Amino acid sequence: MVTASLLLNIFVLIPVCITLLWNNKHMTNAAGIFTPARGILLAIYLTILIASITLLYFTDLKLAFGLFIMQIMYKVLSPFTVKTIKNPIVISNLLIAAFHLITIYSMINADSIH
């Protein structure tokens, strides 16, 4: 499950980061026009992408656990901070958070983090 969650991050974040960088029309509709806040969002996404790639090659279950917990927290908070659940980014955040929550549950059940 840890590998699956890391791969999910990678496969989702590569196109998201590219569309944010290229200022793609669909991303502008979902995330708004480029602003400093959107640039900060891109930096956060790139950080998660790099961390996920690194953890895929240098597996550290405690670091992966921390990454997934952080992602779950910010993704679950996104409907409240964006003030809608209808935004496509919010919807995908909640789906990914659910997947990562299953991963966290499996890590705890397997007693893989002490």
Backbone as numpy.savetxt, mean C-alpha at the origin, in Angstrom:
# Nx Ny Nz CAx CAy CAz Cx Cy Cz
1.92 -16.27 2.49 1.10 -15.07 2.49 1.96 -13.81 2.49
3.10 -13.85 3.19 3.97 -12.68 3.22 4.43 -12.34 1.81
4.86 -13.36 1.08 5.30 -13.14 -0.31 4.15 -12.60 -1.15
2.97 -13.14 -0.96 1.81 -12.67 -1.72 1.50 -11.21 -1.43
1.59 -10.81 -0.17 1.33 -9.41 0.18 2.41 -8.49 -0.40
3.66 -8.93 -0.35 4.73 -8.12 -0.93 4.55 -7.98 -2.44
4.21 -9.09 -3.10 3.97 -9.05 -4.54 2.76 -8.17 -4.88
1.73 -8.23 -4.06 0.57 -7.36 -4.27 1.00 -5.90 -4.23
1.79 -5.54 -3.23 2.30 -4.17 -3.15 3.04 -3.79 -4.42
3.93 -4.67 -4.86 4.76 -4.38 -6.03 3.91 -4.24 -7.28
3.01 -5.19 -7.52 2.20 -5.17 -8.74 1.20 -4.03 -8.77
0.77 -3.56 -7.61 -0.14 -2.42 -7.56 0.64 -1.10 -7.66
1.75 -1.03 -6.94 2.44 0.26 -6.83 3.24 0.65 -8.06
3.72 -0.30 -8.83 4.46 0.08 -10.04 3.57 0.90 -10.98
2.39 0.41 -11.38 1.56 1.24 -12.27 1.04 2.51 -11.59
0.75 2.44 -10.29 0.26 3.63 -9.59 1.34 4.71 -9.59
2.56 4.35 -9.28 3.65 5.33 -9.27 3.90 5.90 -10.66
3.85 5.05 -11.67 4.05 5.52 -13.05 2.96 6.50 -13.44
1.71 6.18 -13.14 0.62 7.09 -13.53 0.66 8.38 -12.73
1.13 8.33 -11.49 1.31 9.56 -10.72 2.44 10.41 -11.32
3.53 9.77 -11.71 4.66 10.49 -12.30 4.29 11.12 -13.65
3.55 10.37 -14.46 3.19 10.84 -15.80 1.97 11.76 -15.77
1.38 11.95 -14.61 0.19 12.79 -14.46 -0.95 12.29 -15.36
-1.11 10.97 -15.39 -2.12 10.30 -16.19 -3.52 10.85 -15.88
-4.34 10.97 -16.92 -5.70 11.53 -16.79 -6.54 10.77 -15.75
-6.46 9.44 -15.79 -7.25 8.64 -14.85 -6.78 8.85 -13.41
-5.47 8.99 -13.24 -4.96 9.24 -11.90 -5.35 10.64 -11.43
-5.35 11.59 -12.34 -5.78 12.95 -11.98 -7.23 12.95 -11.53
-8.06 12.15 -12.19 -9.46 12.04 -11.78 -9.59 11.45 -10.38
-8.73 10.49 -10.05 -8.82 9.81 -8.75 -8.08 10.57 -7.65
-6.91 11.14 -7.98 -6.06 11.74 -6.94 -5.99 13.26 -7.04
-6.62 13.83 -8.04 -6.57 15.29 -8.20 -5.35 15.72 -8.99
-5.28 17.02 -9.24 -4.15 17.57 -9.98 -2.90 17.48 -9.12
-1.74 17.63 -9.77 -0.50 17.54 -9.02 -0.42 18.70 -8.03
-0.16 18.35 -6.80 0.06 19.30 -5.71 1.22 18.77 -4.88
1.76 19.57 -3.97 2.78 19.04 -3.07 2.28 17.81 -2.30
1.01 17.81 -1.92 0.46 16.67 -1.18 0.49 15.40 -2.04
0.20 15.53 -3.32 0.25 14.37 -4.20 1.69 13.92 -4.40
2.64 14.85 -4.40 4.05 14.51 -4.48 4.50 13.74 -3.24
3.98 14.13 -2.08 4.29 13.41 -0.84 3.68 12.01 -0.90
2.47 11.88 -1.42 1.84 10.57 -1.59 2.71 9.68 -2.47
3.23 10.24 -3.56 4.10 9.48 -4.45 5.35 9.03 -3.70
5.92 9.89 -2.87 7.11 9.51 -2.09 6.79 8.36 -1.14
5.63 8.40 -0.52 5.22 7.31 0.38 5.05 6.02 -0.41
4.38 6.10 -1.57 4.18 4.90 -2.39 5.51 4.33 -2.87
6.44 5.20 -3.27 7.76 4.72 -3.70 8.50 4.05 -2.55
8.35 4.59 -1.35 8.99 3.99 -0.17 8.43 2.60 0.09
7.11 2.46 0.02 6.48 1.14 0.23 6.91 0.18 -0.87
7.00 0.66 -2.11 7.43 -0.17 -3.23 8.86 -0.67 -3.02
9.76 0.23 -2.67 11.16 -0.15 -2.45 11.28 -1.09 -1.26
10.55 -0.82 -0.19 10.57 -1.71 0.98 10.05 -3.10 0.61
9.00 -3.16 -0.20 8.43 -4.45 -0.59 9.40 -5.25 -1.46
10.05 -4.58 -2.39 11.04 -5.26 -3.24 12.19 -5.76 -2.38
12.67 -4.92 -1.47 13.78 -5.30 -0.59 13.40 -6.49 0.27
12.20 -6.46 0.86 11.76 -7.55 1.73 11.50 -8.84 0.95
11.21 -8.72 -0.32 11.03 -9.92 -1.15 12.36 -10.66 -1.29
13.45 -9.93 -1.37 14.77 -10.54 -1.53 15.49 -10.79 -0.21
15.26 -9.96 0.78 15.90 -10.10 2.09 14.80 -10.20 3.13
14.18 -11.34 3.19 13.00 -11.53 4.02 13.32 -11.34 5.50
12.59 -10.44 6.10 12.63 -10.22 7.55 11.17 -10.10 7.99
10.67 -11.15 8.62 9.25 -11.20 8.94 8.80 -10.07 9.86
9.67 -9.66 10.78 9.30 -8.56 11.67 9.16 -7.25 10.90
10.06 -7.00 9.97 9.96 -5.79 9.15 8.73 -5.85 8.24
8.46 -7.02 7.67 7.28 -7.18 6.83 6.01 -6.95 7.65
5.99 -7.49 8.86 4.85 -7.30 9.75 4.63 -5.80 9.99
5.70 -5.08 10.30 5.59 -3.64 10.52 5.10 -2.89 9.30
5.60 -3.27 8.12 5.15 -2.64 6.87 3.65 -2.87 6.68
3.19 -4.10 6.85 1.78 -4.41 6.63 0.88 -3.71 7.65
1.32 -3.66 8.91 0.52 -2.98 9.94 0.38 -1.51 9.58
1.48 -0.88 9.18 1.44 0.54 8.80 0.50 0.75 7.62
0.59 -0.12 6.63 -0.29 0.00 5.47 -1.75 -0.18 5.85
-2.03 -1.16 6.67 -3.42 -1.39 7.09 -3.96 -0.15 7.78
-3.15 0.42 8.65 -3.62 1.60 9.41 -3.93 2.77 8.48
-3.01 3.11 7.58 -3.27 4.29 6.75 -4.37 4.01 5.73
-4.47 2.78 5.27 -5.50 2.45 4.29 -6.89 2.46 4.92
-7.01 1.98 6.14 -8.30 1.99 6.84 -8.69 3.43 7.22
-7.72 4.27 7.48 -8.00 5.67 7.79 -8.39 6.49 6.56
-8.02 6.02 5.37 -8.24 6.83 4.16 -9.69 7.24 3.89
-10.70 6.41 4.15 -12.06 6.90 3.91 -12.42 8.08 4.82
-11.82 8.11 5.99 -12.10 9.20 6.92 -11.36 10.48 6.53
-10.12 10.33 6.07 -9.34 11.51 5.70 -9.75 12.07 4.34
-10.19 11.19 3.45 -10.65 11.62 2.12 -12.12 12.05 2.18
-12.82 11.58 3.19 -14.23 11.90 3.45 -15.18 11.30 2.42
-14.76 10.15 1.87 -15.64 9.38 0.99 -15.12 7.95 0.92
-16.04 7.05 0.65 -15.65 5.66 0.42 -15.78 5.33 -1.06
-16.24 6.30 -1.87 -16.50 6.07 -3.29 -15.28 6.32 -4.18
-14.22 6.92 -3.64 -13.02 7.19 -4.42 -12.32 5.87 -4.77
-11.89 5.69 -6.03 -11.26 4.42 -6.41 -9.99 4.09 -5.61
-9.26 5.11 -5.20 -8.05 4.86 -4.39 -8.45 4.36 -3.01
-9.49 4.94 -2.44 -9.98 4.50 -1.13 -10.48 3.06 -1.21
-11.20 2.74 -2.25 -11.72 1.37 -2.42 -10.57 0.38 -2.52
-9.59 0.69 -3.37 -8.45 -0.23 -3.50 -7.66 -0.30 -2.20
-7.54 0.80 -1.47 -6.87 0.79 -0.17 -7.53 -0.21 0.77
-8.85 -0.19 0.82 -9.57 -1.08 1.74 -9.42 -2.54 1.33
-9.43 -2.82 0.04 -9.25 -4.20 -0.42 -7.84 -4.71 -0.11
-6.84 -3.87 -0.34 -5.46 -4.26 -0.04 -5.27 -4.41 1.46
-5.88 -3.54 2.24 -5.80 -3.65 3.71 -6.38 -4.98 4.17
-7.48 -5.40 3.58 -8.08 -6.69 3.94 -7.12 -7.84 3.63
-6.47 -7.77 2.48 -5.51 -8.81 2.10 -4.34 -8.84 3.09
-3.81 -7.67 3.40 -2.69 -7.60 4.35 -3.12 -8.05 5.75
-4.36 -7.79 6.11 -4.86 -8.25 7.41 -4.87 -9.77 7.48
-5.24 -10.41 6.40 -5.19 -11.88 6.34 -3.74 -12.36 6.49
-2.83 -11.65 5.85 -1.41 -12.00 5.98 -0.94 -11.86 7.43
-1.30 -10.75 8.07 -0.94 -10.53 9.47 -1.52 -11.65 10.35
-2.77 -12.00 10.10 -3.42 -13.07 10.86 -2.66 -14.39 10.68
-2.26 -14.68 9.44 -1.54 -15.93 9.18 -0.15 -15.91 9.84
0.48 -14.74 9.88 1.79 -14.63 10.54 1.66 -14.88 12.04
0.63 -14.33 12.64 0.42 -14.52 14.08 0.09 -15.95 14.38
-0.78 -16.57 13.57 -1.16 -17.96 13.78 0.02 -18.91 13.60
0.92 -18.58 12.69 2.09 -19.42 12.46 3.20 -19.15 13.47
2.94 -18.18 14.33 3.93 -17.78 15.35 5.27 -17.45 14.69
5.17 -16.75 13.55 6.40 -16.43 12.80 7.05 -15.13 13.23
6.40 -14.42 14.16 7.01 -13.21 14.71 7.04 -13.34 16.23
8.17 -13.24 16.79 8.30 -13.40 18.24 8.66 -12.07 18.85
